């Protein structure tokens, strides 16, 4: 695993830990979107089709959650 991915995973873990106490859906969405995009970037050379699926799923979930938060 690249060092930048480990650092991103640590940041996401901190965000999710903070979210455990404050229960904010926006923080959870932000953390999981960051992790999803970082994982897609990490997999881009080796497994491009999986990376594309991860990016599409991340965008779809982000749009759905944004719609949910705005209503």
N, C-alpha and C positions, 0 to 999 in steps of 0.2 A: 504494500500500500504506500502511495506517495505521502510525503510529510504534510503537504498542504491539505490532503483529505483528512488526515488525522486531526489537524488543527481545526478544520471546519466541523468535524464530528464532535470535538470538545466544545466548540461554541454552541452547537445545536444541543448538546447535552446540558449545558448551563442554561440555555433558554428554556428547555423542557423542565428542568429542575425548578426554575423560577415560576414557570407556568403551573407547576404542581401546587404551589402555595397561593397564587393569585387567580388561577382558573380563568385565564383570558384566552378566548378562542383565536384571536388575531395573532398572539404570540405563538401559539401552537401551529397555526397555518404558516407563519413566517419561518419557523424553525424547520418544519418538515419540507417546505418548498426549497429552502437552502440545501438541505441534505439530499433531496431528490435531484436537483440540478447538479450538485457536486458529484453525485454518484453517476449521473449520465455522462458528465465530462470525463470521469475516470474510466468509464467503460467504452468511450467512443472509438478508440482504435481497435480494441480486441473484439468487442461485440456491438457493432454499430446498430443492429436491429433492436437489440434490447435497450440501448441508450435512447433510440428514437421513441420507443414505446414508453419509456420512463418519462421523457419530456412531454409527450402527448398526455399521459395520465396526470402528470403534475399540473399542466395547464388546465386540463378539464376539472380537476379537483379544486384548483385555485379559483377558477371562474365560478364553480358551484358554491364554494364557501364564501366568496365575495358577494354573490347574489343573496346567500342566506344571511350574511351579516348586514347587508343594506336594507333588508326587508324587516 
